[in-house]
Structures are given as C-alpha cells and as structure tokens.
Amino acid sequence: MLVMPMLARDGSTSARYLVSGTALAGPTCPVEQLPPDDRCSPRPVNNAVLLFIDQAGRQAAEAVTDADGHFAASLSPGTYTLVAQPVEGLLREPPPETVVVNGPVVLTVRYDTGIR
C-alpha cells in the first residue's frame, strides 16, 4: 500500500507514505575488480537503526533493517533528516541525509566498511 490514510486526533485523515529501502555496506573487496566481481558487491546491513527526524528536531519514525538490509517507515508529508546509527563492525555510518516525503520514497543507505 502506497498511501495510508490515518485518523488524526481531530477526526480528520492525513496521508502517510511508505519510506523504504536498503542499507548496504561497502566496499567489500580491497581492490575494485575489472570486470566487476559479484563477490565484491556491497552487502546488506542487518539490524541498522535508522532515525527519521522532523524539522522540529523530534524523532518522527525509526526503522530497523532486516537480514537483507531492507527497512520501511510510515511518514506524513514533509522534510526529514535520516540519521543512520552506528553499526558494530563497520567503520562509519553514512552522513545525515535530507528526505522529502510527498509520496512513496525508496532510499539506499550506504555504510562504510573501511576496506580500502
């Protein structure tokens, strides 16, 4: 379902949209292979916590990735900052990212493995 009408406290309905995607970690090989080697593809990140912060600085949603790196959250239209939390075993989390929600959104969140 792409649009999920929700009943607001005042009895009106407000649209909420699905924000989904995949968290990946890379690089996975120390040297890029030519032609590309499938064994060196970015790998899914399991149990990554992704926070969606509204413009007032409040947490609007939290998503946790599954074993395939997939996540989903339901958000009202607006502008949010996606803040990926650190994941043990990965060098660093991606920088905060602005997400504009005015319909369904699909994202790729890229963690750094530290392999060079």
GULO-352154 format. One record per residue: residue number from 1; x, y, z of N, C-alpha, C, O, CB in turn. Coordinates in pm, 1 decimal. Glycine has a CB too. Layout:
N
R,num,npx,npy,npz,capx,capy,capz,cpx,cpy,cpz,opx,opy,opz,cbpx,cbpy,cbpz
R,NUM,X,Y,Z,X,Y,Z,X,Y,Z,X,Y,Z,X,Y,Z
...
# end
This chain:
116
R,num,npx,npy,npz,capx,capy,capz,cpx,cpy,cpz,opx,opy,opz,cbpx,cbpy,cbpz
R,1,85.4,-116.6,0.0,0.0,0.0,0.0,90.2,123.1,0.0,183.0,132.4,80.4,-97.2,-0.3,122.5
R,2,63.6,215.5,-88.0,148.3,333.1,-100.1,103.9,448.0,-12.5,187.2,515.1,48.5,152.2,377.8,-241.4
R,3,-27.1,472.2,-5.1,-79.4,580.0,77.7,-161.8,516.9,188.2,-249.8,434.9,162.4,-164.5,681.5,-6.0
R,4,-132.8,555.7,311.4,-204.5,500.3,424.4,-275.2,612.1,498.2,-212.0,682.3,577.2,-109.5,424.2,518.1
R,5,-407.2,631.6,474.5,-475.8,736.8,548.0,-482.7,700.7,696.1,-512.3,586.6,731.5,-617.4,759.8,490.9
R,6,-455.8,796.8,780.5,-457.6,775.3,924.3,-558.5,872.2,984.1,-575.3,983.4,934.1,-315.5,794.6,987.2
R,7,-624.4,831.1,1089.1,-719.6,916.8,1157.1,-644.4,1003.4,1257.0,-580.6,952.2,1349.0,-829.9,833.5,1227.3
R,8,-652.0,1134.0,1238.6,-584.7,1228.1,1329.0,-668.4,1248.0,1454.5,-784.7,1207.7,1459.2,-559.6,1364.3,1258.8
R,9,-609.5,1309.9,1556.3,-680.2,1333.5,1683.0,-806.2,1416.9,1664.6,-903.2,1400.9,1738.7,-588.1,1402.3,1782.1
R,10,-804.5,1506.7,1564.9,-921.8,1592.0,1543.8,-1027.8,1524.0,1457.8,-1128.3,1586.0,1423.2,-880.1,1722.9,1479.3
R,11,-1006.0,1395.6,1422.6,-1103.9,1321.4,1343.9,-1080.3,1327.9,1194.8,-1143.8,1253.5,1120.1,-1239.6,1371.5,1373.4
R,12,-989.6,1415.9,1147.6,-961.6,1423.7,1004.8,-862.0,1314.4,967.5,-800.1,1252.9,1054.3,-906.8,1564.1,966.3
R,13,-847.8,1291.8,840.2,-748.9,1193.4,795.8,-629.3,1266.8,736.6,-643.4,1373.5,676.8,-810.5,1094.5,691.8
R,14,-513.6,1208.9,753.8,-392.7,1265.6,694.8,-317.4,1153.6,625.0,-312.9,1040.5,673.6,-303.2,1335.2,802.7
R,15,-258.8,1185.9,511.4,-187.7,1086.0,434.0,-54.3,1054.1,500.1,11.1,1141.6,557.0,-166.6,1134.1,289.8
R,16,-15.9,929.6,491.8,116.3,884.7,533.5,170.8,803.8,417.4,96.9,733.8,348.2,111.9,800.3,668.0
R,17,300.3,814.3,397.3,362.7,747.5,284.6,470.4,651.2,331.0,532.7,669.7,435.6,421.3,849.3,188.8
R,18,490.2,549.6,251.7,591.1,449.5,280.4,727.8,500.1,237.0,747.7,536.5,121.1,557.7,316.9,210.7
R,19,821.6,502.3,330.8,961.1,532.4,302.7,1034.3,401.3,326.6,1037.4,350.4,438.7,1018.0,651.8,393.3
R,20,1092.9,347.0,221.1,1155.4,215.4,231.8,1288.3,215.0,158.7,1324.1,311.6,91.3,1062.8,105.9,175.6
R,21,1360.3,106.1,172.8,1486.3,95.3,102.2,1574.0,-13.8,156.9,1527.5,-107.9,221.3,1558.8,224.3,107.1
R,22,1702.7,0.8,129.9,1801.0,-99.6,166.6,1925.0,-31.1,223.0,1968.3,72.4,172.4,1837.5,-187.7,45.1
R,23,1981.8,-89.8,328.3,2109.3,-44.5,382.8,2216.7,-141.9,335.3,2204.0,-263.2,351.7,2105.2,-35.6,540.0
R,24,2322.7,-86.9,276.3,2432.3,-167.7,222.2,2564.4,-121.8,281.5,2579.7,-5.4,318.5,2436.6,-158.8,68.0
R,25,2660.6,-214.6,290.5,2795.0,-183.1,337.7,2895.3,-217.2,229.5,2889.1,-324.1,168.8,2827.6,-259.0,468.1
R,26,2986.8,-126.8,206.2,3090.3,-148.9,106.6,3204.6,-52.9,131.0,3188.9,37.4,213.2,3034.8,-132.4,-35.9
R,27,3315.7,-66.0,66.8,3347.0,-175.5,-24.4,3368.3,-306.2,52.9,3392.5,-305.8,173.6,3472.0,-141.6,-107.7
R,28,3358.6,-418.3,-20.5,3375.4,-549.6,41.2,3502.6,-619.0,-5.5,3537.5,-724.7,47.1,3255.5,-637.0,11.0
R,29,3571.8,-562.7,-102.2,3699.6,-614.4,-150.0,3800.5,-499.9,-148.2,3763.3,-385.1,-172.7,3686.4,-676.2,-293.9
R,30,3928.8,-529.3,-119.2,4026.9,-421.0,-108.4,4057.8,-349.8,-239.4,4100.4,-234.3,-237.7,4153.0,-474.7,-52.6
R,31,4037.7,-415.2,-351.5,4066.5,-353.7,-480.8,3949.3,-382.3,-572.3,3904.4,-496.4,-583.0,4200.6,-406.9,-542.0
R,32,3900.0,-279.6,-638.0,3789.2,-299.1,-730.9,3833.6,-390.0,-844.7,3939.2,-370.0,-904.6,3738.6,-163.5,-785.9
R,33,3752.5,-488.6,-872.9,3783.4,-586.0,-976.6,3723.9,-542.0,-1110.1,3610.3,-495.0,-1115.5,3730.8,-725.2,-937.6
R,34,3800.8,-557.3,-1217.3,3750.8,-531.2,-1352.3,3771.9,-655.9,-1435.0,3885.5,-701.8,-1446.6,3821.8,-408.3,-1417.4
R,35,3670.0,-711.7,-1491.8,3529.8,-671.9,-1479.6,3481.0,-691.4,-1336.2,3541.4,-766.3,-1259.4,3441.8,-752.4,-1577.5
R,36,3371.4,-623.9,-1300.3,3320.1,-633.2,-1163.4,3296.7,-778.1,-1120.3,3246.4,-859.8,-1197.3,3190.5,-554.3,-1151.0
R,37,3333.4,-807.5,-998.1,3318.3,-940.6,-939.5,3200.9,-936.2,-842.6,3200.6,-855.3,-749.8,3449.9,-987.0,-867.1
R,38,3100.7,-1022.4,-862.9,2981.6,-1024.1,-776.5,3016.8,-1047.0,-629.9,2942.9,-1004.4,-541.1,2884.7,-1132.2,-822.9
R,39,3130.4,-1114.8,-603.3,3170.8,-1138.2,-465.2,3210.1,-1008.2,-396.7,3220.5,-1004.3,-274.1,3286.5,-1237.4,-459.7
R,40,3232.3,-902.0,-473.0,3273.3,-772.9,-417.1,3158.3,-672.8,-409.7,3180.0,-555.1,-381.0,3385.8,-714.5,-499.9
R,41,3037.6,-718.8,-435.1,2920.8,-630.1,-428.1,2897.2,-587.2,-283.7,2930.2,-661.0,-190.8,2794.3,-700.3,-485.1
R,42,2840.0,-467.6,-264.2,2805.2,-427.0,-127.9,2714.8,-532.1,-64.2,2634.3,-596.3,-131.7,2735.7,-288.2,-127.8
R,43,2729.8,-548.2,66.9,2649.7,-648.6,137.3,2540.9,-580.6,220.3,2558.3,-466.9,264.4,2739.5,-736.6,227.9
R,44,2428.6,-649.9,241.6,2321.7,-592.0,322.3,2366.6,-572.8,467.2,2448.6,-648.9,518.6,2196.7,-681.0,316.9
R,45,2312.2,-471.3,531.3,2341.8,-443.5,671.6,2219.6,-483.4,754.4,2110.7,-428.4,737.6,2378.6,-292.0,693.6
R,46,2240.0,-579.7,843.5,2133.7,-627.7,930.5,2133.4,-548.2,1061.1,2239.3,-513.2,1113.0,2150.4,-778.8,958.6
R,47,2015.5,-520.2,1113.3,1998.5,-453.6,1243.3,2050.1,-311.0,1248.1,2085.7,-262.8,1355.6,2067.2,-532.5,1348.7
R,48,2055.3,-242.4,1135.8,2089.9,-99.9,1136.4,1967.2,-21.7,1181.8,1856.0,-47.4,1135.7,2138.4,-51.8,994.4
R,49,1987.3,72.4,1271.0,1878.4,156.8,1320.3,1884.6,289.4,1245.0,1987.1,357.7,1245.2,1888.3,179.1,1476.3
R,50,1773.8,324.5,1181.0,1763.2,447.2,1102.4,1656.0,535.6,1165.0,1541.2,494.3,1181.1,1729.9,416.2,952.8
R,51,1695.2,657.9,1199.8,1601.9,751.8,1262.5,1560.9,858.5,1162.1,1643.8,909.2,1086.6,1665.0,816.9,1387.9
R,52,1433.6,891.7,1161.9,1380.9,999.8,1078.8,1344.0,1113.8,1172.4,1253.6,1100.7,1255.0,1256.9,952.9,992.8
R,53,1415.0,1226.8,1158.8,1398.0,1341.7,1246.4,1323.0,1450.1,1170.1,1360.3,1484.6,1058.0,1535.1,1394.1,1297.9
R,54,1216.2,1504.6,1231.4,1139.5,1608.8,1163.0,1210.1,1743.8,1175.5,1314.8,1754.0,1239.4,996.3,1617.6,1220.6
R,55,1152.7,1846.2,1114.7,1216.7,1977.6,1112.0,1220.3,2044.2,1249.1,1295.9,2139.2,1269.4,1145.2,2067.5,1014.1
R,56,1140.6,1996.4,1342.1,1142.3,2049.8,1477.9,1245.8,1978.1,1564.9,1262.7,2011.2,1682.3,1003.5,2037.8,1540.9
R,57,1314.8,1880.0,1506.5,1416.9,1807.2,1580.0,1365.1,1687.0,1657.1,1437.8,1629.1,1737.9,1484.1,1898.8,1673.6
R,58,1240.5,1649.0,1633.1,1179.9,1534.1,1701.7,1191.4,1409.1,1615.4,1187.0,1416.4,1492.6,1031.5,1562.4,1735.5
R,59,1205.8,1295.9,1680.1,1207.5,1169.5,1607.1,1065.9,1138.7,1559.1,974.0,1124.6,1639.7,1262.7,1053.7,1696.2
R,60,1049.0,1128.4,1426.7,918.2,1101.0,1368.2,897.3,952.0,1344.4,784.0,903.8,1346.5,902.3,1177.0,1237.6
R,61,1006.2,879.2,1321.8,996.3,734.9,1295.8,1132.6,671.8,1316.4,1235.9,738.7,1312.1,943.9,706.4,1151.6
R,62,1130.0,541.9,1338.9,1251.6,461.5,1349.1,1230.2,336.7,1265.6,1123.1,276.1,1269.4,1285.8,425.5,1498.5
R,63,1332.1,298.5,1190.4,1326.3,175.1,1112.6,1450.4,93.6,1145.5,1558.3,148.9,1166.6,1316.5,204.3,958.5
R,64,1434.4,-38.0,1149.7,1545.6,-129.4,1173.8,1553.1,-224.1,1054.0,1452.3,-281.2,1012.2,1527.7,-208.8,1309.7
R,65,1673.4,-239.7,1000.0,1688.9,-324.1,881.6,1679.9,-471.9,917.5,1715.3,-514.1,1027.7,1822.2,-295.1,812.6
R,66,1631.4,-548.6,820.8,1624.0,-693.7,838.1,1752.2,-758.5,784.6,1846.8,-688.1,749.2,1498.7,-751.7,765.5
R,67,1755.9,-890.4,778.8,1875.4,-962.9,735.8,1916.1,-929.4,592.6,2032.9,-943.8,556.7,1852.4,-1111.7,748.2
R,68,1821.2,-884.9,510.8,1850.6,-846.6,372.1,1880.1,-697.7,358.9,1897.5,-647.5,247.9,1734.0,-883.8,281.4
R,69,1885.9,-626.5,471.9,1913.9,-483.3,470.0,1792.4,-397.6,442.6,1805.1,-275.5,433.3,2017.6,-454.1,368.4
R,70,1673.9,-457.7,429.1,1553.5,-381.2,395.5,1494.2,-313.4,518.8,1501.8,-365.5,630.1,1448.9,-472.5,330.8
R,71,1435.5,-197.0,496.5,1368.6,-123.5,603.5,1247.0,-53.3,546.8,1233.9,-36.7,425.6,1464.5,-21.7,670.1
R,72,1157.4,-12.0,636.8,1038.8,63.9,596.9,990.1,146.4,714.9,1001.5,105.7,830.5,926.3,-30.4,545.9
R,73,936.2,262.0,683.5,875.8,350.5,783.8,758.9,421.9,718.3,755.6,439.0,596.4,980.1,453.3,841.0
R,74,664.1,463.2,799.1,547.4,537.5,751.5,559.4,680.5,801.8,568.5,703.8,922.3,413.2,471.4,799.7
R,75,559.5,777.9,708.3,577.7,918.0,745.6,473.7,1007.5,678.6,429.1,981.0,566.9,718.3,964.6,708.6
R,76,436.8,1112.4,748.1,350.0,1214.9,690.9,430.5,1297.8,591.8,553.3,1300.2,599.6,288.6,1305.2,802.0
R,77,364.1,1365.9,499.0,436.9,1452.7,406.8,520.2,1555.4,483.4,476.3,1609.6,584.8,339.2,1523.6,311.5
R,78,639.3,1580.8,433.7,727.0,1677.6,498.6,872.5,1649.6,466.4,904.8,1562.6,385.5,705.6,1676.2,649.2
R,79,959.1,1725.1,531.4,1103.4,1709.5,512.8,1162.2,1654.8,642.3,1134.6,1705.4,751.1,1171.2,1845.5,472.8
R,80,1242.6,1552.2,628.8,1302.0,1483.1,742.5,1452.3,1469.7,721.2,1502.0,1481.4,609.2,1237.1,1344.2,762.7
R,81,1523.4,1445.0,830.6,1664.0,1411.0,823.0,1676.3,1264.7,863.4,1635.1,1225.5,972.5,1751.6,1504.4,914.4
R,82,1733.4,1184.7,774.3,1759.7,1043.8,803.1,1894.9,1036.9,872.7,1996.7,1077.7,816.8,1757.6,955.5,671.8
R,83,1895.2,985.2,995.1,2018.0,972.8,1073.1,2041.4,823.8,1098.7,1973.1,761.8,1180.2,2009.3,1054.0,1208.5
R,84,2139.3,768.0,1027.2,2174.9,627.6,1043.6,2263.2,614.0,1166.4,2359.3,689.1,1183.0,2246.4,572.2,917.1
R,85,2231.3,519.2,1251.6,2307.8,496.3,1374.0,2427.4,405.0,1345.4,2423.8,326.5,1250.7,2217.7,434.7,1483.8
R,86,2533.4,414.6,1426.8,2649.9,328.3,1407.1,2611.8,180.8,1414.1,2520.1,142.1,1486.5,2757.3,359.5,1511.5
R,87,2684.0,99.5,1337.3,2665.5,-45.5,1337.4,2799.6,-108.6,1373.2,2901.8,-78.5,1311.5,2612.6,-97.6,1198.0
R,88,2798.4,-195.4,1472.3,2921.6,-260.7,1515.7,2984.6,-336.5,1399.0,2916.2,-407.5,1325.3,2894.0,-356.5,1633.9
R,89,3115.9,-320.3,1383.5,3189.1,-389.2,1278.4,3204.0,-308.3,1151.1,3276.0,-349.1,1060.0,3122.0,-517.4,1247.0
R,90,3136.8,-194.0,1143.2,3150.1,-107.3,1026.1,3223.0,19.8,1067.8,3204.2,69.6,1178.8,3010.3,-73.9,964.1
R,91,3305.8,71.6,978.5,3390.4,186.0,1011.1,3308.2,308.3,1049.5,3332.3,370.4,1153.1,3480.6,219.4,893.7
R,92,3211.3,342.3,965.6,3131.4,461.5,997.5,2994.8,452.6,929.6,2974.6,384.3,829.1,3205.3,591.1,953.3
R,93,2903.7,525.4,990.6,2768.4,535.4,935.7,2766.7,644.8,829.6,2854.6,731.0,827.9,2663.7,565.0,1047.9
R,94,2667.4,641.7,741.4,2657.9,747.7,640.0,2623.6,881.7,704.8,2568.3,885.6,814.7,2551.9,711.7,533.8
R,95,2656.5,990.9,636.8,2619.8,1121.6,691.0,2467.5,1138.6,689.5,2398.9,1071.3,612.6,2687.7,1235.1,610.2
R,96,2414.3,1227.2,773.3,2269.9,1254.2,771.0,2225.9,1292.9,629.0,2300.2,1356.5,554.2,2233.5,1367.7,872.2
R,97,2105.5,1253.4,595.0,2052.4,1276.7,459.5,1913.7,1338.9,468.9,1830.3,1294.4,547.8,2046.8,1143.8,378.0
R,98,1889.6,1440.8,389.1,1757.3,1502.4,383.2,1665.8,1416.0,297.7,1702.2,1374.3,187.7,1765.3,1647.0,326.7
R,99,1546.1,1389.7,350.3,1446.4,1309.1,279.5,1318.7,1391.5,270.5,1262.4,1431.5,372.3,1420.6,1171.4,351.9
R,100,1273.6,1416.5,148.4,1149.0,1489.1,126.2,1040.9,1386.3,95.4,1052.3,1308.9,0.4,1162.9,1594.4,9.8
R,101,936.4,1386.5,176.5,827.0,1290.5,161.9,704.8,1364.5,108.8,644.0,1444.8,179.7,794.9,1219.4,297.9
R,102,669.7,1337.0,-15.4,545.9,1388.0,-73.4,480.0,1277.3,-154.8,395.2,1302.9,-240.3,572.9,1513.3,-161.8
R,103,519.9,1156.6,-127.0,473.1,1034.4,-190.6,566.1,923.9,-143.2,653.2,948.9,-59.9,471.1,1046.3,-348.7
R,104,549.8,802.4,-194.1,638.7,694.1,-155.2,784.1,727.8,-191.1,810.6,787.8,-295.2,595.7,562.9,-222.8
R,105,876.9,688.7,-104.4,1019.0,716.9,-123.5,1096.7,586.3,-109.7,1069.1,506.3,-20.3,1070.0,823.6,-20.8
R,106,1194.2,564.7,-198.7,1283.3,448.9,-190.4,1425.9,500.9,-177.2,1470.2,583.0,-257.5,1268.1,355.1,-316.1
R,107,1498.0,452.7,-75.3,1632.3,501.0,-44.6,1733.2,386.6,-42.0,1697.7,270.9,-19.2,1632.9,574.3,89.3
R,108,1858.8,421.0,-65.6,1970.2,330.7,-40.3,2061.6,401.2,59.5,2109.4,511.8,34.3,2047.0,292.7,-173.6
R,109,2085.0,336.1,172.6,2169.7,390.2,278.0,2301.7,313.1,272.0,2302.6,190.4,281.2,2101.1,378.6,420.7
R,110,2413.5,385.5,256.5,2543.6,320.7,235.8,2637.0,341.1,354.5,2679.3,452.7,384.5,2609.3,374.1,109.0
R,111,2667.7,230.8,420.7,2763.8,228.3,530.1,2904.0,201.9,473.5,2918.5,141.9,367.0,2724.9,119.9,635.6
R,112,3005.8,246.9,545.3,3145.6,229.9,503.6,3207.7,115.9,583.1,3204.6,116.7,706.2,3227.0,361.8,523.6
R,113,3264.7,17.1,512.4,3329.2,-95.7,578.7,3471.5,-62.0,623.7,3525.8,-127.3,712.9,3331.6,-216.0,485.9
R,114,3531.3,39.6,562.1,3667.9,73.4,594.6,3771.2,0.2,510.4,3891.0,26.6,521.6,3692.4,45.6,737.3
R,115,3725.1,-92.1,425.6,3818.0,-166.1,339.7,3865.3,-73.2,227.8,3784.6,-7.4,162.0,3750.4,-295.3,280.8
R,116,3995.3,-68.9,207.4,4050.0,16.2,100.3,4146.8,-61.0,18.4,4203.7,-7.4,-76.7,4117.5,140.7,156.2
# end
